[in-house]
Amino acid sequence: MSKLLNLSEATYLALHGLVHLASKTPDRVSVREIAQVLQASEAHLSKIFQKLTRAGIVNSVRGPQGGFELSRSPKHVSFLEIIELFEGEIEVTGCPFGKKHCVFRTCIIDAEVAIATKTIYDRFKNMVLADFM
């Protein structure tokens, strides 16, 4: 069965891993711990957290007391920011079917779909890690 909203496994792991990390603040958390909690591959999570580090969302500290920590408050990390990092920039306008021209003079569904899309976009923009701690 299809889903109206379908996000990647990387996005799932990033969001859940970051919520776990936020719940442990100010402590650092290892990829191993996150992998155990999420029942995920350490190798896959390492790549995800490298991307989060490059994006400035988390800091990575090496060594025995190392691990990952949020680079800013969980109140300032939105779900949309994470989704767009892994899925690409979300287009709020435009045809949901990818058509450049509509067969009708005026698109019969454009306005309603634009409202629904904007509602989902705004919801993810306003959801922050702190909401889930």
C-alpha positions, 0 to 999 in steps of 0.5 A: 500500500502506498503512503501519502508521505514517504520519507527515507530510512536515513531520515527516520534514523536521523530524526530518531537518533537526534531525539535520543541525542537531545534527551541525553543532553548535555551528555555525549552519545556514541553511534554504538548507543544510538544504533542499539536503541534504534536497532540499526546498523552502526555503519549506516548511522555513522554516515548519517551522523557525519552528514549531520556534523557537516551540516552543523547540527551536531558536534563530533568529539573523538576519544574515550569520552567522545561521541555526538552532541547537539550543536544548538538547543533542541528548541532550535532544530526543526524536523523540516531542517532534518528532512530537507537535509536527507530528502532534498529541498521541499517544493511547496508550490507546483503540480503534485503530479510533476506536470508543467502544463495542465490539460484544463484551462485552470487546474482543478486541484491546484489550490487545495493541494497547495493548501495541504502541502503548505500545511504539512510543510509548516507543521514540520517547520514548527516541529522541533526536537524539544517537542519529543523529549 
